[in-house]
């Protein structure tokens, strides 16, 4: 199994694709912490807190909490 992971570094195309994937995941996770300007975060958090177990709560769960924080990445980009 360790030999399989060592082979990743030997194939340049595979190495480049894996690094690009990790980079894009890092960009997405950082973007989830950038709030959308003009949105009251406390009111939005209270709104989603009162609606746990509903469709809004399900969307918030699928977005990894980005919808509750109304981050830039919650505006239509979902993994």
C-alpha positions as CSV (number, residue, x, y, z in Angstrom):
1,X,0.0,0.0,0.0
2,X,2.9,2.4,0.8
3,X,4.4,1.6,-2.6
4,X,1.1,2.7,-4.2
5,X,1.4,6.1,-2.6
6,X,5.1,6.4,-3.6
7,X,4.1,5.8,-7.2
8,X,2.0,9.0,-7.1
9,X,5.2,11.1,-7.0
10,X,6.7,9.3,-9.9
11,X,3.9,10.1,-12.4
12,X,4.1,13.9,-13.1
13,X,0.5,14.2,-14.6
14,X,-1.0,12.4,-11.6
15,X,1.0,14.4,-9.2
16,X,-0.1,17.7,-10.9
17,X,-3.8,16.7,-10.8
18,X,-3.7,15.7,-7.1
19,X,-2.0,18.9,-6.1
20,X,-4.5,20.9,-8.2
21,X,-7.4,19.1,-6.4
22,X,-6.0,19.8,-3.0
23,X,-5.4,23.4,-3.9
24,X,-9.0,23.8,-5.1
25,X,-10.3,22.2,-1.9
26,X,-8.2,24.7,0.1
27,X,-9.6,27.6,-1.9
28,X,-13.1,26.4,-1.3
29,X,-12.6,25.9,2.5
30,X,-11.0,29.4,2.8
31,X,-13.9,30.9,0.8
32,X,-16.4,29.4,3.2
33,X,-15.1,31.8,5.9
34,X,-15.5,35.0,3.9
35,X,-18.8,36.6,4.8
36,X,-21.1,38.2,2.2
37,X,-21.1,42.0,2.8
38,X,-24.4,43.5,3.9
39,X,-25.7,40.4,5.6
40,X,-26.4,40.5,9.4
41,X,-24.7,37.3,10.5
42,X,-26.4,37.1,14.0
43,X,-29.9,37.3,12.5
44,X,-29.0,34.7,9.8
45,X,-27.6,32.4,12.4
46,X,-30.7,32.8,14.6
47,X,-32.8,32.1,11.5
48,X,-31.1,28.8,10.7
49,X,-30.9,27.9,14.4
50,X,-34.7,28.1,14.7
51,X,-35.1,26.0,11.6
52,X,-33.0,23.0,12.3
53,X,-34.4,19.8,10.8
54,X,-36.2,21.6,8.0
55,X,-35.2,22.1,4.4
56,X,-33.1,25.1,5.3
57,X,-31.2,23.0,7.8
58,X,-30.6,20.3,5.2
59,X,-29.2,22.9,2.8
60,X,-27.0,24.3,5.5
61,X,-25.7,20.8,6.3
62,X,-24.9,20.0,2.7
63,X,-23.0,23.3,2.4
64,X,-20.9,22.5,5.5
65,X,-22.3,25.4,7.5
66,X,-21.4,28.0,4.8
67,X,-25.1,28.9,4.3
68,X,-25.5,29.7,8.0
69,X,-22.5,32.1,7.8
70,X,-23.7,33.3,4.3
71,X,-20.3,33.0,2.9
72,X,-19.2,33.9,-0.6
73,X,-19.0,30.2,-1.5
74,X,-22.6,29.6,-0.3
75,X,-23.9,31.6,-3.3
76,X,-24.3,28.6,-5.5
77,X,-21.1,26.6,-5.4
78,X,-21.7,23.2,-3.7
79,X,-19.3,20.3,-3.7
